[in-house]
């Protein structure tokens, strides 16, 4: 391995070195979690930088909030991979890396000379992860993909149309993040195999296939069977009356009176006039789910938000207020749990949402601030030189 960094990192991936040739969100989100879990993530950027540097507000024109969050704790190295010096530097880095992750099209990465065959020839034990829009084995392989188009193609917008009456995107870049998490677990599975056998391998994660699998978890439903027993839809998720309940003080409560125990407790406590034997079991309610939600909506309008929260939580029925994103930063649970971590950077204090996981022996933490463009180029290339010089002298 190359010489260790001067900072000590904890976490279950603390001995791992990752070459990150990804951009935007899918790949960087995957490698950001690796960095928080202790990996040395070296972000290889073109001279102009990752486009995500420039897409939202930030303390510097090349340090947007989105970029800063998904690239925290990484080291930025600028390499022009269209030049031979840039290619040579990357080959030297590959020789000592554990993981190679990229988000280029298959033809583009091959054209640069860094497809799996070329990379594994340098380092046979490397785990090589492709982050694609569409998998290489289908006719869409060369199509351009972004979160919006994958939301549309995966059936998500159709589900939203059934729910709201209008085909619309969800209010988060869901496809990018789900695919990033999938790339993370796929890569770590390959690392587990390597730990057992010593074998590296190539991994492919495609946004379209990932979101198709994600959407069909519950929505495949009757279409799973042959012949189909019904359409591909989970009715409760898309019924038009599935929405937060408006309360008497103008607020909203999200509540799910779901299983029979919860239903019985709710009916006994509230005694709504419409309650009857036709709603007594989960199966009966599921068959009339839109009607049930409509009746509950009328009932929730009779009390305030806090009154409902107090009652439902006392009955052990899941209930929550509708919060804004800004309110998360002041949430008492998140703050008591130490979820946010403040990191001092050259641009001032940055309050990051920390890792949502907990380990008793190898805890991760926010790996640090995001790197300026090429901030670690000299440092990392010097490590290569030092390592190769030392290795050569030891062989003499």
N, C-alpha and C positions, 0 to 999 in steps of 0.2 A: 504493500500500500504506500501511497504518498505520505509525506510527513504530516502528522496531525496538525490541526489548527491550534492556534494559541488559546482559544476559548474551550472550556470543557462543557460538553453537552451530555445531558442525561436522557433517558428514554429507551424504550425497547429496541430502537433502530440506531443506537449510538455508534455502532461500528460500521455503519453502512455509508457508502459513497455513491451518490446518484448524479448522473449527468442528465440535466433537464433541458431538452430542446423543444419545449412546448411554449405555446402562446395563448392569449385570451384567458379562458377560465377552466375548461375541462382538465387539461393536463396540469396547469399550475395549481389547481385546487388539490389534485392528487399529491403532488410533490410538496405542497405547503404542509399537509398533514405529516408527511414523512419528515420534514424539517422539524416540526414541533415535537415529533417523537424521537428526535436526536440525530437524524441522518445529516450528513454533510451534503447539501444539495447545491450543486454548481449549475447555475442557470446560464446556458450558452445563448447569447443574444446576437442578432445581426447588428451592424453599425448603427442603424436607425432605432434599434430597441424593439421590444415587444409593444405592439400597438396598444395594449391595455394600459400602458403608461400614460396615455393621452386622452382617455375616454371620459373622465369625470373630474370632479373638483379635487384639488390637492394642494399641499403647501409649495409645490414646485411644478412647473409645466409637465415634467416627465415623471411625476409621482402621484398619479391619481389614487383616490381612496380604494378603488377596486384593485388596482395593481398592488398597492402597498399591503393589502390584506392577504391576497393569495400568493404573494411572493416574499412574505416576511421570513427572515432568518436564512435566506439563501445568499449565495455569493454570485455576483454577476461578472461574467467574463464575455467580452466582446470578441467574436471571431468572424471574419469574413470567410465563410465556407465555400465561396466561389474562388478563393485564392489558394494556392498551394501551401503557403505558410499557415493559413487558418486550418486547412485540412490536416496538416502535420501535427499541429497543436492538439486538435481533437483526437487524432489517433493515439497520441501519447496519453491523453486523459483516459481514453477507453481502456488502455492496457491495465489500468489500476482501478477501474470502476466496478461496482457491483451491479448497478442498474443503469440502463440507457432508456430514457423515455422521450418520445417525440410526438408531435401532432401535425406533421406535414403529410401531404398526400403520398401514397406509395411511390408514384413516379418521381415526385420531387426529391424525396430522401434517397432514392436509388440513383437519381441523376447526380446528386452530390457525392455519391460513393459511400454512403453510410446505411445501406439496407442491412438486414439481419445477417446475410451471408458475409458481407464485408466486415461488419463489427465483430461477429463471432469468430471470424478468422484471426482477429487480433486477440480476442479474449473469449475463449470457448465457454467459460463459466458465467458469462454475463447474462442477466435477465433483461431482455430487450422488449419493451412495451410500445406497441403502436396505438396511438389514440386517433381514431378516424371518425369521420362523419357516418360513413357507411362501410360495412365490411367488404373485403376484397373479393369475396366469392359470389357476389350478386351483381346484377346489371346496373345498380346505382353507384358502383364503387368509385367512379370518378366525379360524382356530383359534389358541388360545394354544399356545405352544411353549416347552419348556425342554429342556436337554440330555438329561435322562432320557427324555423322551417321543420325542425325535428318535432317540436310540440305539435305542429299541424299534422305531420305525416304519421305520428305514432298513435293518433286517435284521441289525444288529450283535448284538442279544441272541439272535437265532436262531443266528447263527454261534457265539456263546459257548455256547449250549446243546449244539450238536454237539460242541464242544471239551471241555466240562466235565461235561455231563449235566444242567446246570441253566441255565435262562435267567437271566442276570445281567448287570448293568452292568459295564463295565470300570472300573478304579480311577482314572479321571481324567475330567474333563469334556471328552471328546474332540470331541463335536459342536460345542460352543461354540468350541473352539480351532481346529479345522479350518475352520469357517466364518469365523472371524476372519482367518485367514491368507488364505482365499479372497477376503474383502472387501478385504484389503490389496493382493493382486496385481491384482484387478479395478480397483481405484481407480487404482493406478499405471499400468496399461495405458491407462486413459482419460486420465490426465495425459500419457502419451506421445503419444497421438493429438492432444491439445490442443497439445502442444509443436510438432507438425508442422503443424497446420492452424489453430490458434487456436480451435477449436470445443470448447465444453463439452458435457457430455451427462449423461444419467441412467443410473445403474448399479443393478442389483438383485442382491442375493446372499441366497439363502434357505437356512436350515439344512437343511431336508429334502432339497432338490434337491442341495445340496452333499454331504451324507452319502450320499445314494443313489449319486451319481457316485463318491464315495470308496470305498464298499463294493464297487461293481461293477467297480473297476479289475481285480482278479484274480478276483472271484467270479462275474462275468458268464459267463466261461469258455464252456462249450458252448451256453449259452442265447443267445449272441451271434448264432448262425447261424440261417438259416431254410431248412428246419425245424430246430429245436433238435437239437444233437448230444449233449445231456446237460443235467442240471439246472444251475442257477446256483449253483455252489460250486467253490472251489479246494480239492481234497481235503486237500492237505498242511497247509493252515492250520487245519483243523477236526478232524483226526484225533485221537481221544481220547488217544493216547500222545504227542502233541506237548506236552511240558512239560520243565522243567529236570530234569537228571539228578541223582538223589541219589547222593552219593559215600560212601566207606567211613567218613569221619570225621563224617558227619552234615550236611555242607554240600551245596551244589548248584552245578552247572555248567550254563550255557547254552552249547550247542555245536551247530553245524550241519555235519555231514560230508556235503557236498552234491554237488559235481560229481565226475566220474570221477577226476580227479587227486587230489582230497582223499580220496576213498573208497579208492583204491589205496594212498595213503600211510598212511592209518589202518590198513587191514588188514595191510599189511606190518609196521608197527610194533607192533601189538597182538596180531595173530594170534588172533582170537577163534575158538572151535571151530565156531561156527555159520556162518562165512563160506563162501559157495559161489558157483558161477557164476550162480545165479538172482538174485543181487544185483549183478552186475558192472557194469551200465550204469545211467545215470540213469533211463532209461525203465523198466527193470525194477524199480528201487527205488521209483519213483513209483507203479507199479501195486500195490506191496505196502507202502506207506508206513507204515501202522500197525504191521505186523509188524516192519519195520526199526526203528522207534522203540522198540518193545518189547524187541527183542534188544539194541539199544544201551543201553537202561536197565539191563539185567542186567549188561552189561560195565562200565558206569560205576560200578557199586556195588563194584567190586573194588579201586579206588585212591582216594587222598585227593583233595580238591579241588585242592590245589596241585600234586600230581603230574600231574593231568590238564591243568591250565592250562599247566604247563611243557612237557609233551609236545605238546599240540595247537598251541600257539603256535610251537614249534620246527618243526612240520610245516606251518605257515601255514594252519591250519584255524581258522576263527572260533570263539573261545571266550571266555567271560567269567564271572566270579562273579556271583551274584545279590546285588545291593546294596540296602540300604534307601535311602529318600529322604534321610534324615539323613546317610548316608555320602557323598552327592554333595558336601556342603559341605567334606569333607576329601579329596576325590579328588585324587590327585597330578597327573593329567593336566589336569584343569580348573583347578587352582590354578597350575600351571606355565604354562599357556596364558593366564593372566590373565582367566579367564572371569568370576569374581566381581568386582564393584566395590562398594566401601564408600562410602556417601554420608552425610555429616553432615547431619542434619535437626534440626528443633526438638524432636523426640522422641528424639534420640540417633542413634547410628550405625545404618545399615541396610545390610545386605549383600545386594545384588541380584544375581541371575543376569543377566549382561550379554548384549548381542546375540550370537547364535551365528554371525553372518556377519562377513566381513572384507573391507575395501576398501583397496587400496593408496594411493589418492589422497584419498578422502573417507570416512575411517573414522567410524562412529557410536560412541556410548558411552551409558551410562545417563544419561538426560537430567536427572536430579535426583530429589529426593524427591517424594512425592505431595502435592497441595495440600490444605490445610484447606478446608472447605466455604465457598465464596465468598471465598477469600483474595485473589483478584485482581480482584474485581468493580470496585473503585474504579480500580485501575490501568488495566484494559482500557477501561472507559468513559471515563476521562480521555484515553486514546489516541484514541478515536473523536472526542471533542470537539476535541482539538488538531489532528487530521488535517483535520477538516471546516473548522475555522477557518482553517488554513493554505491549504487549497484555495480557500476563498472569497476570501481576500485576494489570492491569485495571479491570480484571474480578473478582479479589478478593475483 
